[in-house]
Amino acid sequence: MHLPGLKLDLKGLPAPIPLSRGMVDAADWSAAALAVAECGGRLVALWGSDRRQGETGNFVISAAYAMQDGMIWLDLPLTGAQSGYPDISGIFSFAGRMQRATADLLGIHAENAADTRPWLNHGAWPVEHFPLRREVNGAACFDGRSLKDYPFVRVEGDGVHEIAVGPVHAGIIEPGHFRFSVVGEKVLRLEERLGYKHKGIEKRFEQLPASEGHRLAGRVSGDSTVAYAWAYCMALESAWNLQIPARASWLRALMLERERVANHLGDLGALGNDAAFSFGLAQFMCLKEDWLRLNKELFGHRFMMDKIIPGGVDVPLDAPLDAPGLARLVAQCELVEREVHQLRSIYDNHAGLQDRFITTGRVVPELAKQLGLTGFAARASGISHDLRVDFPISPYRELGVKAAFHRSGDVAARAKVRFEEILESLRLIRRMASGLPDGEQRVNPDKEMPAGFGAGRIEGWRGEIFVALEIGASDQGEQGNRILRCHCHDPSWQNWPVLEYAVIGNIVPDFPLINKSFNLSYSGPDL
Amino acid sequence: MNLSGLLSQFLAIMAALLLAPLLTGWVNQWRAWLQNRSGPGLLQPYRMLRKLFIKESVVAESASPLFRMAPYVAFGCMLLSCAIIPTLSTDLPLSPAADAIALVGLFAMARVFMALAAMDIGTAFGSLGARREMLIGFLAEPALLSVLFTASLISQSTALTEIVENLAHRDFVLYPSLAFAGIAFCLVSFAENARVPVDNPTTHLELTMIHEALILEYSGRHLALIEWAISLKLFAYSCIGLALFFPWGIAEAQAPVALILAIPAMLFKLAIGGFLLALIETLCAKMRIFRVPEFLATAFLMAVIGMLTHFLLGS
């Protein structure tokens, strides 16, 4: 792997999805971003690390780029007193918020960035305090009195007024603040303010042994717990060059697809409900509940939390996950498939519902490409990225995945993609359940494993989930290897800014529908 | 005014007060059943009212007396409307107090007070809801008036009791004008009572709310009165509909036996009406807010066609 016009010393990491890692200097940092953009690549994640050790070492800013033939992970060490790095939000617009988050957490800034407002720091900690730095142990308490007004961008004009929504909403959803500038019912501008769910997860990772990090990763965003745990384990296994048994990867994929189906079912119901078609909600919720109950029976947890562990899976080897159990899985898939076909024809033929869905919240393919839309929302806007297709690992390699693809980019297209992904996942689950390989389903890593870097990429239901992991040397004691830095990247980082564009020109009462059609995570990009 | 008049007036008011929440519960129960859910039970609105009356009422610091007053005004308006609509009997001593035109005025007054109270607090949602509510109101009221005029033309009176007496107790005649008015009235009722497809009474999405946005800031007994007023309004509308288009079973003056028989007749008619409302609500999705003017324009047009039909057929 290489970038045209740049001499980079890239070293391949042993990962199921091709990945190279290398260092750049400040001059090459933005040149690399430009080269990636020019050859059709995209930025996946941007994060900072504190690699100071006493007098040596320094802060490092890292970026992960997705290319046609794999991923490139670039580190830029900030030497000496330098606390800034070149801004790349001009090349990848969504990098802006990641840069602002890094500034809040580590105190390293993108130089000459257009937007330098704080992002994650809402005043809960002082501006000169940086929670991710080595010397901070996370035990300090602040009175939170430094909470300041956040300067929203104001829209001026005749009849323009603002509507402030959240962070506390009338329904039971995650907290986020939305500031609409509207004329009458028409939205001129939407500005999001997120970061109400800061939990210090990235700091907590640094206090954990590497062999336990998967449990924390599985709690980054509860609706994607399988995807996060798998991405973390993939990162760990790539750092330690651990080969997992075939049965383990099949079971992991089985759980990932079940997670995808559960979320799509729930969201399709909620989409109907947001258009006051509560019939849809009741039917889809019924399907989802049965789905989750079978999860509980077969895997031991409704959301399959903590079922993916380093080296394999932690699910029963025999009953209830034996032949009769797998047969129940298949039978349930067939039942759900019939129901989903029926509900789909109800949704498709409902004039009132389609009137609300079609042309609402449109993200045209050009805009989607420019803003770096990712995940299933991108597949509804003419961008056909799907890790299961682009870099198929076992069992996707054997089974083959047909990615959904639509171009109209409105709520209707996102609903269509969800329907198609449910049906494709049901097919995959059936194939996986019938062809599940026998044998071991976990290997145990040794107590003392080497230090190193690893990365994992998984196509979660919302989009690509990426985990970058830096593991320290074993301390020869009880704990084994420690995590030096673990960055979990949620696709919502990319898609939240797109939502701001999707809603422009729509009317205010359509926002909940548009928002639900993306259903982004508030927790995932706020660690 | 005599004793039987007082009795039928008293019965009409008590029936409205007591049965209105039951009608709401009935509609909600059918909505749940039609969605394959088990539903909260018929008595849920009463439990809700009891809970809200017991709870403390929290009022925003910036609230003016108008904010506290509005729930009582709204409740009073709805109660008076229920008192002048011939639900059980046409012998209502209060009915000379307000005719069909004043009835529309009563609904409008409640609406204006609720909208003012919503703006009084100064939250974005209150103003948003008030704006949308007035948009619907100014389109729905003329349509409702036209419906009532169509019925008035037949009986040459704007007093509701006389209209109903005329329709119910004369020889059976088919009025084509009333068919158009009936369609118009159904459309207006959905808009005025904040039901799907115009508004969604069960939504939790602040940005989509119309009527719910007005009452977001209310709690405790104020909210209880408003909820009760909403139930009364649905009851009043259902009764207007039944009185104008299915008036059979409503008692005349000096007819105590008919008055007793009028109660099961009304319950039967309301039960069917409530079921049909739930059915339509289940089948429909909420329309975009800018389709509401088209929807209500259709209602107005229908009502006007009803009036024209009356003159064309020279009845």
Interface residues (C-beta under 8 A of the other chain):
Chain A: E162 I163 A164 V165 H169 A170 G171 I172 E185 G272 D274 A275 A276 F277 S278 F279 L281 A282 Q283 C286 H350 G352 L353 D355 R356 I507 V508 P509 D510 F511 P512
Chain B: R31 L34 Q35 N36 R37 A124 F125 L128 V196 P197 N200 T202 T203 H204 L205 E206 L207 T208 L216 T282 L283 C284 A285 K286 M287 R288 I289 F290 R291
